Amino acid sequence: MTGHPEAVLARELGLCYTSLALVTDLDAGVESGEGVTHAEVLEVFARNVDRLRTVLFKALESLPAARDCTCSHALDGLVTGLAGVPS
């Protein structure tokens, strides 16, 4: 899975955006070996939920009270469409 669609939408809306990922299947995409089962993926996720929650809450606590970034102005001055073609 990627965060690309979400990042694009956040940019269009002028929102700050980041992602947080939890790797649960280290052999994803590997052709050899037995792979992992869905149950094993869920087990890894369950073992790491508390760590993920801790990181998320610490990140939220560290956010400034007021946004002081350029995200909301990232597309200021953007010209859409081709020259001479109405957008």
C-alpha positions, -999 to +999 in steps of 0.1 A: +000+000+000+011+035-006+002+069+008+004+086-025-033+093-030-036+107+005-005+129+000-019+143-032-053+151-017-036+167+014-015+189-009-046+200-029-064+209+004-033+227+018-030+203+047+001+192+065+006+155+059+028+126+070+024+089+073+031+063+100+036+027+089+040-006+107+057-033+088+039-066+094+052-088+065+089-086+059+089-110+030+062-092+010+070-095-027+096-122-021+090-151-045+109-178-026+101-194+007+068-202+024+057-166+030+036-157+060+000-163+069-027-137+075-027-149+112+011-142+114+006-107+100-021-100+126+001-114+153+030-090+144+005-061+143-009-070+177+025-071+192+033-036+180+000-018+186+011-003+219+044+010+203+025+025+174+000+042+198+028+056+219+045+071+188+013+085+175+003+102+208+039+116+213+037+130+178+003+146+184+015+161+217+044+177+200+023+195+174+024+233+178-008+251+190-008+271+158+003+260+124+035+278+113+043+262+080+039+267+042+016+238+036-016+259+033+002+280+006+019+252-013-002+257-044-004+295-043+002+308-078-004+275-095-015+279-131-036+250-143-043+240-179-022+245-210-013+279-223-042+292-243-065+264-233-093+272-207-089+251-176 
